[in-house]
């Protein structure tokens, strides 16, 4: 694993730790009655977003190899489920649907990690 990946992994985990720390601050942005990030949450989310965007760039660069490895049908099915899950996250935050929120977060996370793993496996 090269240093670029280690740095991104450290940034991701730093953001995750910041996000998971107890926080009693007032939300800066309110998505609904119970969800809204405070300033520390926004800092953690920004760290996570930095590593996510970088991973997305890697996935896009290696998309043909990922398609070859996973198969055309499978990769597009996973992409559609991923995009629907992202839409579900936004919808569930807006409508305060916690069950849908966590289901969509889990689905999007699993697919995103799968794409990242295949992007790094197909590096050569």
C-alpha positions, 0 to 999 in steps of 0.5 A, a space after each residue: 500500500 503506497 503512502 497516498 492510500 495510508 494518508 487517505 485512510 488516516 484522514 478517513 479514520 480521523 474524520 470518523 473518530 471526530 464524528 463519533 465523539 459525543 457532541 452536545 453542540 447546536 446543529 449548524 444545519 438542520 436536516 430534520 427534527 433529530 438530524 443536523 451536524 454541529 461544527 465538530 461533526 462538519 469537520 469530521 464529515 469534511 475529512 471523510 469527504 476528502 477521502 471519499 472524493 479521492 477514492 471516487 477519483 480512483 474508482 473512475 480512473 480504474 472503472 474499465 478494470 473494475 467492470 472487467 473484474 466484476 462483470 458488466 451486469 454486476 457493476 451496473 447493478 451495484 452502481 444503480 443500487 448505490 445511487 438509489 441508496 444515496 437518494 434514499 439517504 437524502 430522502 430519509 434525512 428530509 422525511 425523518 425516516 430513520 429505518 430507511 436512513 440506516 438501511 440506505 447508509 449500510 447499502 451505500 457503504 458496502 457497495 462503496 467499499 466494494 468498489 474501492 477494494 476492486 479499484 485498488 486490487 486492479 491497480 496493476 
